[in-house]
Amino acid sequence: MINLDTAVANYASYENVSDTATSKLIIRRREFEDYCSAKSREIEEQRLSWRYYHVDQWTADQLKVLRKRQQPPITFDRTGRKIDSLSGTIRRLRTDPKAYPNTPNGEQGAEVATQVIRTINDASFAEDLEVECCRDALVHGIGVDELVLVPGDMGDPDLRFAYVDPRTFFYDPRSLRSNFQDVRFHGVYKWVDLDELDTLAEGASDLVADQLDSDGGYWTAFDTDKENLWVDSRRRVRLIDHWYKRGGMWRWCLHTGNVEIMSGDSPFFNERGMSISKYSAFANMIDIDGDHYGFIRRLKGPQDGLNQHRSKAIHIMNTRQLKIAQGAVDDIEVTRREAARPDGVLVYNGDPKQLEVLQPEQEFLQQTQYYQDAKNEIDSFGPNQQLIQEFGQNVSGRAANMLQQAGLAELGPFLKNFRMWKLERYRACWCAAQRYWTGERFLRVTGDANVAQFMQINGVELDPWGRPMLVNVLGNIDVEIKVDEGPDTETVMGDIFDLLMSLNQNNVPVPPHLIIEASNLPLSEKKKLLGMLSQPDPAKVAAQQAIINKTNAEAALANAQAGKAQADAGKSQTGALLNIAKARAEGAPEDPTQPKTPLDYAEQLANIEETQATAEHKRASAQSLRNRDRVTPLQLLADYANRETDRFVTSIQKIADRSVEDFHRGMDRRADDYHREADRAAQERIARLAAARRPAQK
């Protein structure tokens, strides 16, 4: 819709046009009038759709018949509730856009592009805007918004998305594509006072005032609800923001039918450098005649049946027929009034069988059955209650995907059109940011108000050699923008993340870095969290150092014990030699010059070898103790790791078995409920048929 607050930022750079543009203005006005005449049937259906959405579901002729029949006009609105339910469910499936790099080293640029698009969406309250456009498409058949430039405080303009009322949107009636890419013109129109025109261009009200009395006028069916013609008695004019394509270039023109206020070229371009319009629209459905329509067309019949059958059933409940023999009552009109009263008194003459009060029970049952059929027809359209109740709980990606497929299968074409529309909007705002965001600015990259984290774009820093270097220049980033609708796109990493979270909730030790790697966090957040995990814990470092010190102390003790054993061995060897010497001295003759026999030398050598062998055995035992002290901690760690691995595998098997059992149990329960409902419905139908046959038999 034309936004007078932001229009100055978009159009202020253009001057007023001269009278030489008269021929061009005639073409613009003819295009608008062609839309009004060619799309009259579509506009009438859209008006009716909005009335049904706002619980205005009885026509004047129907109300006249009901008043004559004294039948209450009961309205059980389920159409509006179904539209709101569909809109709310689609909102819960919404996810933020994400950019992916087109080059091997473009991860940083993709993150910058993602944050730029999300910043523009947050500033525009895009989530609420998308809900409004989604509701418009469900009811009206068309959803529209616009991309505008607003004055910024960074030396360059800011970008915003603005809502457009589809009841003021017009387009090329030859368009047959759901994304309106084949239109040659489109725009919006609204009624404005003359003094409001001066906010767009100085002197515009004077130009228009001269043409107020010479305009015959043309209007749409929406104007008949409020105002008509191009000019009304309050000195207001229809202002049209007309965008049209000529020679491959989109241009715009602000005019009031007979007066062109200003015009210019489109300031927006796509990723290929081609000119685009600021308006972005998508259609829900297009019929064989080229008319756009919403889901009200499908729900209108069941809703009419719902209202009419319920109203007729209540009328039957309050209606009684009298079967009276001639002369059984004194005054038929008095008897009629008394029979209609809940505490009426019926006075009759003669036989009581000559006066009988009849109530059409069979017709009441039929009206109730028709009402239930219409109600089920509306309730079964789109997402079911099970999806609405269970979605959002702690379920796996596979389970969420199954729920969505069951509830959103009928909305496939609409969801496709809605998703492509959002994707085009995100691409358009990214291209506009690359073109118009030239100044340095900082983008907030976290939703936590207590943690200030910002990303710099279009900045200048110094490299390690002191030379200026550009930082995150938007014009140098090449990315591909994508958007997913909730968790319906099931990926391997998503299943891995769900499995790891399930194991962690069941007290199975899962390393934190595995959960972070499998999550859908941005690359910068993953690096920051992994860096925090890589920092050593002081308590764990102290405990490990204590274990090392204890191991070193035990090794030193073992070495000391081995040294003591070696000293004892040396002492024993020395004592043995001394004893041998003493024995030989005591048993030797008086003559000291007597030589030793070979037997003596052999015995001495044997004793020395025995002593050396004993010392070597003690040294080997000490070395074995030292080795055992070194190996024991490693063996303990290996045993602990084996036990944890066995416990982890066992837990996974138990969880998998439990999941399979729960799935089969749920499927069995659903099958039992289905058969039970089918049996109950069959019994009710048999009972109704039996009740219907009994009056016929009598």
C-alpha angles and dihedrals in degrees: 000000000000107000109200091195094058100029091083091061090052100041107024093096093063126083127224115275127239132237091270089084093070095107092049090050091053089056092049093050092046090053091054093047090049089057092049093052099038096046100042093115092048091050092050091053091048091052089051091048092055090049091053090048090052092050095256094130106142122082123222092251092051092050090050091054092047093051090050090050091043088234117149115243097232117187120196100183113206097142095072091044091051091051091050090047092052092047093049093048092051089049091055089054092055120119131180119261120259131201123218124201122253092200130058093247098039101104093109092048091049090054091050092050091048092052093047092054093045091049091054090047093049092049090050095045085237095176093062091041091054091051090054092049091046091054091047091053092048092051108022097030094235133074120196139180136161137224112228137183115230128185111274134201097225097074091266134071124272124230125233138172115227130196120246122202105232090213088070096043121103129181146173105299090214091067114118102165123099093227095047091234090139097059122116094198141008139155146137135271133202140165116260135176118245094248090057090063091066089066088065100042132358112252095014093124091056091053092050095043091064091058100046096099098043101056116102093190141214128219145183128233090259088061091059089065091060120358135352141206125029092280128035135194092265090066093253125141135203107253114202125199097203120190118186138169122236126169093351091305127107115226134179135215131188110207142150099216098272101030128056110210101184141333142185148146126297113266093206130089136176129236090277093055094252120141116255136183124253091233119085119188138169133190129227099208135350120203129211091272092056094252119142117227141168135223092280088084089063095042098043096082097049090043092053090048090049093053098040098045093046091047091048092048091053090047090053091050090055095044127088129181123208127217107199132173118226109278095008092119132033097222121021095197092053090050090049092053093045091050091053092053118086090226097034124148118220115206116195140168128235124344116025090219089069090071118056130168112215127200120186098232094162093056090047091055091049093051090049092050092050090049091053092049091053091047092051090048091058096040094051093056116100125341115013126224092257091061092047093049101040102036112098096034122117096281131142124260091253093053092047090050092053092050093050094047090052095049105032101042092104092051096057098115093044094048090049092053092044093050094048090049092054091046091054090049092052092049092048094051092047092052090047091050091051090052103040106026098083100138127082114268141158125233123205109236102188134060093214108105091201094057115063109205119161137180120217119220130185089012133148124225136166120255122222089275094053097255121136114258130189117237124208097340105188095212092063097053120103113191143150116231120216136171131200127201105233121296094321090111099078114205133183092243090052091055091046090052092049091049093049092049091049091051091048092051089052091057094256109146107246119176109246093226090062091056091048093049092050094047126097094241120137117267093251092052091049091052092048094049093044089050090053090051092049092060110098119250110238092218093051091045091052091048092050091048090051090052091050092049091049091050091049091049092051090049091050090050090051091050091050091050090050091050090050090051090051091049091050089050091052091048091050091050092050092048090051092053091047092051091050091051092049092049092051091047093052095046096041120106125249090263106084093192094071109124124233120254123236088249090062092052092048093051091049092052092048092054092049092050091048091052092048092050091052091051092048091051091052091049090051091050091052091050090049090054091051092050091048091053090052096047098043097076091048091050091051091051091049092050091048092050092050092050092048091049092051091047092049093051092047091050092050091051092050092049092048092049091048092050092051091048092049091049093051091044091052092048091049090050092051092049091050091049091049093051091044092053091046091051091048092049091048091051091049091051091049090050092050092049090049091050090049092052096049097070089046091053092050 
